[in-house]
Amino acid sequence: MTSTQYSITAPTPLAERLTQGCAALGLTPTAAQQAQLLAFLDLLVRWNHAYNLTAVRDPLEMIAKHLLDSLAIAPYLFGDTVLDLGTGAGLPGLPLAILAPERRFWLLDSNNKKVRFVRQAVLELGLQQVEPVQARIEAYRPEQKFSTIVSRAVAPEALVPVLSANVCAQPGRLLLMKGRAEAVITTDPAWAALEPRLHQLQIPFLDAPRHLLELHCPTSDADESASRR
């Protein structure tokens, strides 16, 4: 993490709700990380007036719907490299990057104004381990593979090209964030081999269902052979 220092300038109710929410999730961000999260929230509120990045307008509501909702999947991250597909306004990638400075993050979206916002947030927050990427999911062909691929707003069917492109490291994780459990159910037989596990998430201060579909990218036969040498 950069040595940039942040002071909490947001209204006290925001800081208190973030602190209480993180505690309820079992997370222990440092004071500097909490200040960064609030600085990100402040930047999102200011840009949202002009660029309509999110339908949520109330900063207090954003604590639960954006920050805590993103941070709730932190315990499920796997490995050192994370790809956030369809990141939008940097969610969940930016809050997770603030909480996990030891990991590298790639935040992908095809929308120019949203990627511009993410770039500005990365710059202002000093998140040197975060790389914004403007590209369409089906056209994205990175040189490296990712130990965790996360998506908050993309339909499961739209992620089939990701599996076909083999960008998930083996072993690796694919994490799909959804509301109701029905929204993550898919009949595609390609998912069955990925050992799907459905987790119900409890988001503090949010009276709405949240679920996480965890898929395992299995170790290939070649990788298993190499590990036995």
Secondary structure, 3 states (H helix, E strand, C coil): CCCCCCCCCCCHHHHHHHHHHHHHCCCCCCHHHHHHHHHHHHHHHHHHHHHCCCCCCCHHHHHHHHHHHHHCCHHHCCCCEEEEECCCCCCCHHHHHHHCCCCEEEEEECCHHHHHHHHHHHHHHCCCCEEEEECCHHHCCCCCCEEEEEECCCCHHHHHHHHHCCCEEEEEEEEEEECCHHHHCCCCHHHHCCCCEEEEECCCCCCCCEEEEEEEECCCHHHHHHHCC
